[in-house]
């Protein structure tokens, strides 16, 4: 028998895994040398994370990876914000492992996060299902770490954050492009290449998602 593309597979293990929903009751908190890794998914409201001169604002549907050992400050920007949070220790070949030394955003526009995080809660009694969902998230985090270093994504971030915060308002392409320091034509091309849709279609999709969440909350 001939075996092609055989290679050694790293052994990943997870310890001390907790999954829960949280309604923060304070305005913010400074975390120094985080004792374990975590993934936070924003159900509603708005959060801000600050670290090393960087600022990340989460809107509903966004998530962030907070690696063990990282230092950051988070602020609750809207009352009644709610999150799903996972806490865990990850090991690779029995050694502690993190995907990044600093927090990494996991924007929902590139990942179907709404399909994963609720299942972590719904399937919490099934250990195998929870681990399966968690390792799916690990794959997304790896891609997000690579994406966070993408020059085009970093260049578009100011416009993306503005759209997410003001999706129900009228937004001009000229203003979005000015936020990124780009011409309108270059901005459009870069946006479509990065997200697969035009800025307007991206905005409209956010409006539809917000409407669906509103209807579900009123049931």
C-alpha positions in Angstrom: 0.0 0.0 0.0 1.3 3.5 -1.0 0.4 6.4 1.3 0.7 9.9 -0.2 1.0 13.2 1.7 1.6 11.5 5.0 2.6 13.9 7.8 2.6 14.2 11.5 -0.6 15.7 13.0 -0.3 17.9 16.0 -2.2 16.8 19.1 -4.5 19.5 20.4 -6.3 19.2 23.7 -8.6 21.4 25.6 -8.9 21.7 29.4 -11.1 23.6 31.8 -13.7 24.5 29.2 -16.6 26.7 30.3 -19.4 28.1 28.1 -22.0 30.6 29.4 -24.0 33.7 28.7 -23.2 37.0 30.5 -25.0 40.3 30.9 -22.2 42.6 32.1 -23.1 44.8 35.0 -20.1 47.2 34.9 -18.8 49.8 32.4 -15.5 48.2 31.8 -12.5 46.3 33.2 -8.7 46.1 32.8 -7.4 42.5 32.3 -3.7 42.0 32.9 -1.9 38.7 31.8 -5.2 36.9 31.2 -5.1 33.5 33.0 -6.8 31.5 30.3 -7.9 31.9 26.7 -11.4 33.0 25.8 -13.7 33.7 22.9 -16.4 36.4 23.3 -19.4 36.6 21.0 -21.7 39.7 21.2 -25.4 38.9 21.2 -26.6 42.4 21.6 -25.2 45.9 22.6 -21.7 47.1 21.9 -18.3 46.4 23.4 -14.9 48.1 22.9 -11.5 46.4 23.5 -8.3 48.4 23.8 -4.7 47.0 23.7 -1.3 48.3 22.6 -2.7 51.4 21.1 -5.3 49.4 19.1 -9.1 49.7 19.4 -11.7 47.1 18.4 -15.4 47.7 18.6 -17.8 44.7 18.6 -21.3 44.9 17.2 -23.9 42.1 17.5 -22.7 39.1 15.7 -19.0 39.9 16.1 -16.6 37.9 18.2 -13.1 38.4 19.6 -10.4 35.9 20.6 -8.6 36.8 23.9 -5.4 34.7 24.2 -4.0 33.5 27.5 -1.4 36.0 28.8 -2.8 39.0 26.9 -3.5 42.4 28.5 -6.4 44.6 27.4 -9.2 46.9 28.6 -12.8 46.4 27.6 -15.7 48.8 27.9 -19.4 48.2 27.7 -20.7 50.9 25.3 -24.4 50.1 25.6 -26.6 49.1 28.5 -28.2 45.6 28.4 -25.3 44.2 26.3 -25.2 40.4 26.3 -22.4 38.0 25.4 -21.7 34.3 25.0 -18.3 33.5 26.4 -16.1 30.5 26.3 -13.1 30.0 28.6 -10.5 27.3 28.1 -6.8 26.3 28.1 -5.5 24.9 24.8 -2.5 22.7 24.5 -0.6 21.5 21.4 1.5 18.4 22.0 1.1 18.9 25.7 2.5 22.5 25.6 0.3 25.6 26.2 -0.8 27.1 22.9 -2.3 30.4 21.7 -3.1 31.5 18.2 -1.9 35.1 18.8 -0.2 37.1 21.5 -2.8 39.8 21.3 -6.7 39.9 21.0 -7.9 39.1 17.5 -11.3 40.2 16.1 -13.5 37.6 14.4 -15.9 39.7 12.3 -19.2 38.1 11.4 -19.1 39.4 7.9 -16.6 36.7 7.0 -17.8 33.9 9.2 -21.1 32.3 10.0 -20.8 32.8 13.7 -24.5 33.0 14.3 -24.6 29.3 13.4 -21.9 28.3 15.9 -22.2 30.1 19.2 -25.8 29.4 20.0 -25.0 25.7 19.5 -22.3 25.9 22.1 -25.1 26.8 24.6 -27.8 24.5 23.2 -25.5 21.5 23.0 -23.7 22.2 26.3 -24.8 18.8 27.7 -23.1 17.0 24.8 -19.4 17.1 25.3 -18.6 15.8 21.8 -20.8 18.4 20.1 -19.3 21.3 22.2 -15.7 20.2 21.4 -16.7 19.9 17.7 -18.1 23.5 17.6 -15.1 24.8 19.6 -12.5 23.3 17.1 -14.5 24.8 14.2 -14.0 28.1 15.9 -10.3 27.4 16.2 -10.1 27.1 12.4 -11.9 30.4 12.0 -9.5 32.0 14.5 -6.5 30.8 12.6 -7.9 32.4 9.4 -8.8 35.6 11.4 -5.2 35.8 12.7 -4.0 35.7 9.1 -6.7 38.2 8.0 -5.9 40.6 10.8 -2.5 41.1 9.2 -4.0 41.6 5.8 -3.1 45.0 4.5 -6.5 45.4 2.7 -8.6 44.4 5.7 -6.7 46.7 8.0 -7.1 49.6 5.5 -10.9 49.0 5.3 -11.5 48.5 9.0 -12.5 52.2 9.8 -15.2 52.0 7.1 -16.4 48.5 8.2 -16.7 49.6 11.9 -18.6 52.8 10.8 -21.0 50.8 8.6 -21.7 48.3 11.4 -22.4 51.1 13.9 -24.6 53.3 11.5 -26.1 50.6 9.2 -29.6 52.0 9.7 -28.6 55.5 8.6 -27.8 56.9 5.2 -24.1 56.4 4.4 -22.2 57.8 1.4 -19.4 56.0 -0.3 -17.4 59.2 -0.4 -17.5 59.4 3.4 -16.5 55.8 3.8 -13.6 56.1 1.4 -12.4 59.2 3.1 -12.3 57.3 6.4 -9.9 54.9 4.8 -7.9 57.5 2.9 -8.8 56.0 -0.4 -10.4 57.2 -3.6 -14.0 56.1 -4.1 -13.1 53.8 -7.0 -10.2 52.2 -5.1 -12.4 51.8 -2.0 -15.1 50.0 -4.0 -12.7 47.6 -5.6 -10.9 46.8 -2.4 -14.1 46.3 -0.5 -15.6 43.9 -3.1 -12.4 42.0 -3.2 -12.2 41.6 0.6 -15.9 41.0 1.4 -17.4 39.7 -1.9 -20.1 42.3 -2.0 -20.4 46.1 -2.5 -20.4 48.4 0.5 -24.1 49.1 -0.1 -25.1 45.4 -0.3 -23.0 44.8 2.9 -24.9 47.6 4.7 -28.2 46.3 3.5 -27.4 42.8 4.7 -26.6 44.2 8.2 -30.0 46.0 8.2 -31.8 42.7 7.4 -29.8 40.9 10.1 -30.8 43.6 12.6 -34.5 43.3 11.6 -34.4 39.5 12.1 -32.9 39.9 15.6 -35.5 42.4 16.5 -38.4 40.2 15.4 -36.9 37.2 17.3 -36.5 39.3 20.5 -40.2 40.3 20.3 -41.5 36.7 20.0 
